[in-house]
C-alpha cells in the first residue's frame, strides 16, 4: 500500500538532512547530500540551493517492509507556511523535527496547531543531540507541557519496555493483560498503531540527523506504525477523488497538478469533466517518472487539468479550507519598463501555484497588489519573476492586511437588468464567528428559484472577494443567506447573477454596522538582560499583552500577543533598542477589532460609492433602456419579496 508522511520543522532544525538520511537508509538514494553543500536530493531548485532552505515542497518514495512510503519535505520557513499547510492535507502521518538546542520556536507552535487542525498523527524527532547546549530531556518536558501530555519518549525502541506500559495505559483490555504479565507483541503494536493514527499518542525519538544517529530507530518505528494502517486501496472501487496540494503552472512537461488519490483510480487519457489527463508522473525528487495509473494513496502529478493548489477534484470537487492566510500586503511593479499586462500575467501564473497570493490589479494602475508572508517571501518572488519570466520587479514596503466584517445582520438587494439581461438576488448578511470566513446558506425554496441558479449564486458568492465599505478591505466572518431571487427564462445568463449578487452584498454592507479587523501576532522577544526594562516598556507602549517573562543573568525573554502593525514597528526598532543584540520571532494568530479603527479608516480615505468595480447600486430597465438606481432606493424598485419559502 501507499502511505504518505510529511517532514515538518522550524527552519534550520535539520529536516532536509533527516529526509536525506531516511532515503539513504532505505536505499532510495546512493549518496547523502547536505543543505550546506547545496547538493541535497530534495532541495533541487536553484533558489533553495542558494539560500540553503526548503522553499517548495518536494517528494520522494521508498519501499518499507512491503509498502511504499512517500515523503513530502515541506518548507520550514514561516514565510512559506502556506505551501507547508497545503501538504498537510495529503499526509497519513508526519515527522515533526525540533532542535534540542533552540527548542520550541514560534513556527514550531504554528506547525503543531496545523497538525492538530488536520488531525495528522505525529512522530516527534528531537534533533541535533550532538550540538553544544543540546538538552533533549528538557525539550521533551517542554513538549509535553506545551503541546501534549501524550508525547511519549521511546528511547529504548524497539524493546517492548519502551512502549508496552504506555500503550496498555490507554487500552483497558491490554492493561488487564499487562498487569497479569502478558505481552503479545503483535497485539500491542496493532494497538500502538491505532492510538497513533487517532492521535492518542505521539511517540518521541532523539538523535542527530547530521551524525546519522537515531535514523534506523525512526525507520523501524515508522514501519511498525504505518504498516498497520488501513490500506488506502480499499477505496479503489469508489468514484475517483483526489486532493491537489501543489501546482507547477509552466513546467517543461506541461502544467503539473500534484495530487494524492483519495479514492478510485486515475489513468492516462481519463476525462474529468471536460478535461483529459494527457500524462501521469510519479515524482522522485526533481525527476518525473511516467506512469499509466494512479491508485488510492498514491502521490502523482497529472498533465491536462486546470485545478488549483488546495482544490479537490473528482467526487466532492471544491476548494479546501485553509487555516493560514497572509497578514501582509505589498505592491509590485515592473522596474524594467515591462507593461503591467506582462507583470500581471506572470503573477497570475504564480497565483495558480499559490492561491493565497490573491493577485489584484486596479484598472489604470501600473502596479499589482499581492499578499505576502514576509520579507523572505518577497525576495523569493522577486527572484522567481526575474528567473522564470525575465521581469525585474520592484516590491514596495509591506503593510498590514486589514479585514472587515459586520455586527449583527443586514439585508441587501442587487438587481441587474440592462437590455436583454435579468437577475435579482436578495441576501441577508449575518455576523459569523471570528476566523470562519465567508459561508453560504439558502432559505429560498427551489420553486421560487431553481437549484441550478442557487448553485451558481453559491459558487459566485464563495469565490468572489467581497470588499468592505470602511477601507475597501476584504470581507470576512460573514454568513451570506439567500432569501430570494428572480430570473428570466429568456434573458438571464450566469454573469447576470454575478453582477446581482455582488451588488446585493455591497447594498447590505451600506446598511450594516461594519467593523474593521486587524491581525494579531504571538511573539517572543529575546534581548540582553540589561535591556529587559526597556523592552517591557516598549511592549507596554504598543499595548502588548505579555504572557511569560524570564530574566536570566545574560539574556531575557518576553512573550505574548500584540497587534501586528504595532509589533512589526517595534521589530524595526529592536536593533537600536537592544544595541543590536535582540531578536524577535512571531506568528499570526488571528484577527480582532482594530484598536485605532478611526485613524486607519481616515488614512485609507476609501469612498465605497466611488468604487465602481464594487457598486452598491442596481441597474433596472424601462422603455428598452437600463438605468441606475442608487443603493438607498433599490428596495423601492425591487422585484422580490423578503421571503421565498413556504414556511
N, C-alpha and C positions, 0 to 999 in steps of 0.2 A: 504494500500500500504506500501511497504518497502522503507524507506529512511535512508541514512547514514550520520551521522555528525562526524567530526573529532575534537578531543581536541588537541590543539596545544599551546605551550608556550615555552619560555626560561626556562631552568631548574630552579626549586625551585620557580616558580611563582604560584604554588598551583593547577596545572592542574589535577593531580590524585585525590586530595581531592575534587575538583569540580565534577569530574566524580562520586565519591562515593556518594556525596550529590544528584546528579541527579538521580542515580539509586535508592537511598533510598526513595526519594520523589515520584518516580514513582512506588514504591513498587516492584522493581525488586530484591532488596536485603533486608534482615531483619535487618541488623546492618551495621553501617558505620565504615569502617576501617580507619586507618591513616597510612600514609607513615612512620612517625617517630616511629610508634608502630610495623611496619613490618607486618601489618595484613590487608592491603588494598585488596579489591576484585580483582582489575585489575592488580596490580603488584604481580603476584603469583609466579614468578620464584625466586629460592633461591638467585641468583645474585642480583636481584632487591631488595629483602628484606634486603640483607646485605648492599648494597650501598645506599639504600633509594632513588633511581632514577628509572625512567622508561627506560629500555634498549630495550625491544621488544614490538612492537605494540600489543595491546590486544583489544578484542572486547566484547561487551555485547549488549543486546537489552532490550527494554521495550515498553509497549503499551502507546500511547499518543493520546487521543481523536480519537480512532478508527483506528489509523495507528500503524505501528511497526517502532520505531526509533532504529537504530543500531548505537552504539557509537564505535568509534575506538580511543582508547587512544594511542597517539604516543609519542615516546621519545622526551624529551625536551633538552637533552644534545647535543651540536653541534657535538660531535663525532659519534652520531647515527642518524644524519640528513638524511642519505640515506634511512634508514628504515622509517623515517617520510615522505620523499618525495614519496616513493612507495605507502604509504597510501593515499596521496593526490589524486591519480588518481582514487580512488573509492568513493570519497566523493560527496555528493549532497550539503553539506554546512559544515562550520567549525565554531567552537568557538575558538577565539584567546584570551587567558588569558594574561594579562600584570599586573605586580605588581605595585601597587600605590606607593610603597616605592622605588624600584630600577628603575622604569620607563622603557623606551625603551632601550633594550640591544642589543648587537651585533647579537645574534641569533634571536631576535625578527624581526630584519630587514631581515634576511635571510628567515624566515617563510613568512613574508609579500610578499617578492619578488616571492617566490614559489607559494603562493596562487594566486598572480596576473598571473603568468605564466599558471597555470592550470585552471584559471578562476573560482575559487571556491568562492561562496558567503560567507561572513564573518560576524559573530556577535562578537563584541568585549566585553569582560568582564574585567573590571578593578578591580582586586582582592586585597585583604589584606587592605581594608579600615580601619580595626581595629588596624593596626600596627602603632607604633610611627613613625612619619615622613611621613605618607601617605598623598598625595596631589592629590586626584582624579581630581580636576579641572585643575591643571597644566598638569597632564598626558593627559587629554582629549585635551587640547590645543596643546600639543606636538604631539599627534597622528594625529590631523587634519593638523598640519603644515607639518609634515614629511611624513605621509602616504597618506592621502586623505582628502580633504575638505568635502567629502560626508559622513564622520563619524559623525553620529547624536546621541547626548545624548538622552536617553529615560528614564530619571529619574522618570517620572510620569506614565510610563506604568502600567496598561492598560488604563488609562484615555485618551480620544480622543485628548486632547490638546497636548499630548506628541508626537503625530505623524501626526495629520491632516494637519497642515500647511506645514511641511517638505515634506510630500508626495504630496500635492497639488502643491507645488512649482516645482515639477518635472513632472507634468502632466497637460497640458493645459486645458483639459476637466474638470478635478477635480478642477483646480484653479478657473475657472469661477464659478463653483458651490460653492466653498468655499467662494468666495468673495460675493456671494449672500446669504450667511448664511446657505447654505445647507450642511448637513453631513449625508451620508448613510454609516454606519459603515462597512457593507459588501463590498461595492464598494471600500472604502478606504483601507480595509485590502487586497483585491484582488490586488489592485494597489501596495500596500506596498510589498506584497509577490513577485509580478512580478519585481519590482525595485530591491528588494533584490536579487532575482535569477539572474538578469542581472548585478549585482554589481554596480548598480547606487546609492545605499545607503547602509551604513554599520551601523546598529544600535549599540549603546553603552550602556551597563549597568554597574553599580558599585555594589560592595558588598564584603562580606568576606565568602569564601567557608568554612573556618575553623569554623567560628561562625554561619554558616547556614544563612547568610544574603544575600538576592538577588537571592536565588536559585529558589523560587517559581515564581518570575517575569521572570527569564530566561526560565523556563519551559513553562510558559504561552506565552511568546513571540515566542519561538520555535514552539509551537503548532500552533499559528496564522500564522506564516510564512510558515512552512513546510507543513501544512495541505492543503495549496492551490497550492502546486507544482503539475505539471503534474504527473499522475500515471505511474510509470515505466512499469506496467503490460500491458500497451497499446502496448508494443512491444513483447508480448508473442507469437504472431503468426509468427514472423520473425525467420530466421535461428539462431541457438544458437551461442552466442558470450559472452565471459567473459574476465575480466582482472584480472590477478594474481598479488596480492600485497604482498604475504608472502608465504614462503615455510618452512616446518619443515621436514628435509630430513630423520631423523631417529626417528620419533615419534613411541611410542609403538603400535599405531593402524595402522602403515604403513606410507609411505611418504605422508604428508598432504600438499595439494595445496590449499591455501586460495584465494578465488576469489570473485568478485562481478559479478553477472549475468547482462549483458547489454541487451540481447535480447534472445528470445526463452526460452527454459527450459532445465534443465539437470536432468535426473533421474538415480537412481542406475541401473547398467547394460547397460547404454547407451554407445555407442562407439564414440570416437573422433579419426578419422583416424584408426590407428591400435591399439589404446589403449582403454581399457574398464574401466569404472568407477565402482569400486567394493564396494564403500561406500561413503555416503554423511553425513556431520555433520553440525548442527548449533552450533555455539561456544558461550558460556556464561562464560566469564572469562576464567578460566583454565579447564572448563568442556566441553566435547563434547556430544552433543545430537543427536542421529541418526535421519536422515530424509530420505524420499524417493524421494523428488523432490525439486529442487531449481528454483525459478521463477525470472523474471526481478526485479532488485532492491535488491534481497537477497544477503547477505554475506554467503558463505558456504565454507566448507573445503572438498575437494574431495580426495579420495584414488584411485590410479591406473593411475595417469597421471605423465608425466615426465617434464611438463612445469616448467620453472624457474621463480623466482620472477622478476616482471617487464614485463612479456610477456603477450600477448593477445592470447587466444585460441579460437577455433571455427572459425566462419566467421571473416575475417580480421586478421587472426593469424599473429603474428610477435612480435618483441621486441619494447617496448615503448621508446620514447626519454626521457632522463634524464638530468636535469639541473646541479645536483651536481655530483662532481667527486673528490675522494680523491686527495690531492696535496702532500701527503707524501708517501714514500716508506720505508719498513723495511725488514729485512731478519730474518727468523725464522729457528731454527734448534732444533732438539730433544736434550734435556740436559741429558736425562737418557739413552743414547745409543741406543734408538729405531732406526730402519732402516729408511732411508729417504723415502722409499716407503710407510711406515705406516703413517708418518707425512704428506706426500703428499696426501694420500687417505683421511685423516681426513680434511685437508684444502680444498680438492675438495668438500667434503660434505658441509662445511661451505660456499664455493663459490656458491653452489646451492641456499643457503638461502640468500646470499648477493653477487650478481654477481660483485659488484664494488670492491671486494677483488682482482679480476683479478690475481689469483694464477699462478705463473710461476716457473718452476724448470729447470735449465740448466743441461744438461746431464753431469755426472761426479762430480757434486757438492753435498754436503750433506746438503745443506740449500735450503730454498724455499723463493722466493720473494713475498710479498703481499703489496697491497695498504692499507693504514690506514688513519683514520681521525684525530688521535691524541693519546695522552698518555693513556687516559681512555679507548679508543677503544682497544689498545694493552693489557691493563690489563684484559679486559673482554675476549679477545681472549685467553689469557694465561689461565684464569680460565676455559673457555669452553673446551679447549684442555685437561686440566687435569681432569675435572669432567666428561665430556662426553666420552672422548676417552682414558683416562688413560695415556696421554702423557705429560710429563713435558717438556715444551718448553722454549727456551731462545730466546728473541727478541733483535735484535741489535738496535743501535741508529737509529732514524728516519733521513731520508734525503729527500730533496725536490725532488718532481717528476717533472722532466723537460719533455717537449714535443717537437716535431719537426714538421715543416711544410715547404712549399716551397714558393718562389716568382715566379710569372708568371706561366709558364707551361712547361712541358717536356713530351716527348713521349718515351715509352719503349716497348720492345718486350720480351715475355717469350715463350720459346719453350721447350717442354718436350717429348722426343722420345727415351727412352730406348727401348730395344727389346719388341715388342708386346704392346707398349703404344704409344699414339699420342695426342698432344694438342698444339695449339699455340694461344696466346692472344696478341693483340696489343692494348695498353692502352695509354690514354692521361691523365696526372695528371695536374690539374689546381688549382691554388690558390683559396681558398674559404674564406668567411667572418669568422672573429675570433669567436670562440665558436661554429661553425657549425658542427664540427666533420668530419666524412667521409661520403660522399654521392656518389651515383652512377647514371650514365646516359648511355644510349646506342645510338650510331649513326650507329650501324651495322644492316643492313636490314636482316630480317629473311630468305630471300632467300640465303644469304651468310652463316648465322649461325642460325640454327633453334632455336625457342624460348625456348625449353627445356634446351639447353646449355647456352643460355643467362641468363635464370633464375638461373641456377646453378652458373654461373660466378658472378652474382649479390649477391647471398647468400654467396658465398665464400669470396668475397671482403669485404662485410659489416661485416661479423662475425670474420674475421681474424684480429689479432692485428699486424699491419704493423709497422716495425721498421725503424726509420730514419737512415741516414748514417753518421751523425755527432757524436752522442753519443750512438746510439742504442736505444734512447728513442722512445716512441710510436708516430706514425704519426697521425696528426690531421689537421682539417681545409683544407681538400683537396677534390675536386670533381674528381672521377675516371670515365673517359669516355671510354666506349668500342668502339673502332674504327673498329676492325676487329677480326676475329677469325677463326680457322680452326680445323676440327675434322676428324676422320677416322671412316667409317661405321663399321668396324670390331674391331679395336684395342682401340678406345677411351673409357675410363672409367671416372667416376666422379672425382676421385682423380687426374687424369691427368690434369684437368683444375685447380685444387687446386695448383698443382706444377707450371703450366704455368703462372697463374695469379700472384702468389707470386713472381716469377722471373721477370715478366714484371714490377711490381711495383718497385722492387729494381733496375731494369735496368733503369727505368725512373729517380729514385732518384739519381743515379750515375751521371746523366747528368744535373740534376736540380740545381738551386740555393737554397740550404737548409737554413732554419732559425731555430735557437734554441729558444724555448719559455720557460719563467719561470713564475711561479704563482705569482699573486699579491693579497695582502690581504688588507681589510679595517680594521682599528684598532682604538681602544680607549685606551689611557693610562691615568690612574689616579695616582697621586703622591702627597706627601706633598707640600704645596705651596712654601716652601723654596727650593725645588728641581726642580722648573719649568725650570730655565735656563739650568740646567744640562740635563734634559730630552729633551728639544728642541734641544740642542747641539747634543745629540746622534742621534736624528731623522734626523737632517740635515746631519750628518756624513754618515748615511746609505741611503741618497738621498730620504728620505720620502717626500711625498707631503702632507703638513698639510692643513686641511680644517677648523677646528674650534679649538680655544684655549680659555680656560676660567681659570682665576687665581683668586681664592677666598682667604679669609683670612686664611683658614686652608688647603685647597686642591686645586689642579689644574687638569685640564683635557685637553688632547690634542688628537685630532682625525684626521685621514687622511688615505692615502694609501701608501703602500710600497711593495717592492719586498719581497716575503715571506721568502726567505732564510736569508736575512739581518735582517728582523724584528724578526724572531724566534731566531736569535743570540742575538738580543737586549733583548728579553724576558728572556733569560738565565741570562743576566747581570743585569736585573731590580732590584732584591733584593739588590744587592750591591749598585746600582746607587741611590736607594730611601731609603736606610737604612732599608730595609725590609718592608716598608710601601706602596710600589707601587703595582699596579695591571694592567693587560692588558687583553683586550678582542679583538678577531679578527675573521674575516670570510674571506674565499676565495672568490674572486670576478671575477676571470678570469686569462687569460694568456696574456703576452706581450713579444715582442722580448727581449731576455736576454741581460742585460747590460754588463755582463762580459763573453760573449759567448766564446771568445778565451780561457780564463782561464779554464772554465768549460770543454770545449772540450779537452783541453790538459790534464787536471786532469783525465778525464774519460779514455783516451787512447784507444778509440774504433777503431777497424780496420774493416770496412764493408766487406772487401774481406776475412777476417778470420772468419767471422760469417757464418759457413757452414749451419746453420739452416735457414738462410735468404739470400740465394745466388742470386747475380745479373746475374750470368752466366746461360747459357742454355745447354740443352742436346739434341744433334742431333744423327742421326743413319746413318751409312754407312756400307755396306757389312756385315749386320747382327749384328753389334755391336754399342753400344752407345758410344759417346764421348762428352767431354765438350768443348763448345765454350765460350771464355772469353767475358765479358759483352760488351766491346767496339768493338767486331767483330760480335755480334749477328745479327745486321742489314744486314750484307752481306750474311748471311745464311738464313734469314727469308723467310717463305713461303707465307706470306700475304702482300697485298698492304696496303698503308696508309689509304685507304678508302674502305668501304664495303657498299655502298649505291648507289641509282640510281640518286641522286641529281647531 
